[in-house]
Amino acid sequence: MVLLESEQFLTELTRLFQKCRSSGSVFITLKKYDGRTKPTPRKSSVEGLEPAENKCLLRATDGKRKISTVVSSKEVNKFQMAYSNLLRANMDGLKKRDKKSKSKKTKPAQ
């Protein structure tokens, strides 16, 4: 897994979308990140240790290549705008779902 800066992550994500445009999928996950890289031991629980600021961890993969970034709460708005524009630009290849017409309910026989 490659940890990138926010701008590099967006450019690499664009490349992943372009590579998987004709066939393939891109999986994106988002979760809260507290900065820990190792799990805390069960027996000695440290409950008073709170992170200084909230962060988000974003991961993207196409099955072969994995990229990730950590976004701090200070730069969330800027990142969110760039991320939403990137998604809008690259989600045009989605297939439309076939809408099944609702069949008329038959009246019960009297």
C-alpha positions in Angstrom: 0.0 0.0 0.0 1.4 3.3 -1.0 0.6 6.3 1.3 0.5 9.5 -0.8 -0.2 13.1 -0.2 -3.7 14.4 -1.1 -2.9 15.9 -4.5 -0.9 12.8 -5.5 -3.7 10.5 -4.4 -6.2 12.4 -6.6 -3.9 12.2 -9.7 -3.2 8.5 -9.1 -7.0 7.9 -8.5 -7.6 9.5 -11.9 -5.1 7.2 -13.5 -6.9 4.2 -11.8 -10.2 5.3 -13.2 -8.7 5.8 -16.7 -7.1 2.3 -16.6 -10.3 0.6 -15.5 -12.6 2.6 -17.8 -13.3 -0.1 -20.4 -13.3 -3.0 -18.0 -12.6 -3.5 -14.4 -13.6 -1.9 -11.1 -12.1 0.6 -8.6 -12.9 0.1 -5.0 -12.7 3.1 -2.6 -12.9 2.9 1.2 -13.1 5.7 3.7 -12.7 5.4 7.5 -11.8 7.4 10.5 -8.1 7.3 11.3 -6.5 8.0 14.7 -2.9 7.9 13.7 -2.1 4.5 15.2 -0.2 2.0 13.1 -0.1 -0.8 15.7 -3.0 -2.3 17.6 -3.4 -1.5 21.2 -2.9 -4.4 23.7 -6.0 -5.7 25.3 -4.8 -5.9 28.9 -3.5 -2.3 29.2 -6.3 -0.2 27.7 -5.3 3.5 27.3 -8.6 5.3 27.2 -7.2 8.8 28.0 -5.3 8.9 24.7 -7.4 10.9 22.3 -6.0 12.1 18.9 -5.3 15.8 18.6 -7.4 16.1 15.5 -9.7 13.9 13.5 -8.4 12.4 10.3 -9.8 10.3 7.4 -8.0 7.4 5.7 -8.9 6.9 2.1 -7.9 3.8 0.2 -8.4 2.9 -3.4 -7.6 -0.3 -5.3 -8.2 -1.9 -8.7 -7.3 -5.3 -7.4 -3.7 -5.0 -8.5 -2.5 -1.6 -7.2 -3.4 0.0 -3.9 -3.1 3.7 -3.0 -4.1 5.5 0.2 -4.0 9.0 1.8 -4.7 10.6 5.1 -6.7 13.8 5.1 -6.7 16.0 8.2 -9.8 17.9 9.4 -8.2 21.2 8.3 -8.0 20.3 4.6 -11.2 18.2 4.4 -13.2 20.9 2.5 -10.6 21.4 -0.2 -10.1 17.7 -0.6 -13.8 17.0 -0.7 -14.4 19.5 -3.5 -11.5 18.1 -5.6 -12.6 14.5 -4.8 -16.3 15.1 -5.8 -15.2 16.8 -9.1 -13.0 13.8 -9.9 -15.8 11.3 -9.2 -18.3 13.3 -11.3 -15.8 13.4 -14.2 -15.0 9.6 -14.1 -18.4 8.1 -13.3 -19.8 8.7 -16.8 -19.1 5.1 -17.9 -21.7 3.6 -15.6 -24.4 1.4 -17.1 -28.0 2.5 -16.6 -30.2 0.1 -14.8 -33.2 -1.3 -16.6 -36.3 0.0 -15.0 -39.0 -2.7 -14.8 -42.5 -1.3 -15.3 -44.7 -2.0 -12.3 -47.3 -4.6 -13.3 -50.8 -3.6 -12.5 -52.1 -5.4 -9.5 -54.9 -7.7 -10.3 -58.2 -7.2 -8.5 -59.3 -10.1 -6.4 -62.2 -12.1 -7.8 -65.5 -11.4 -6.2 
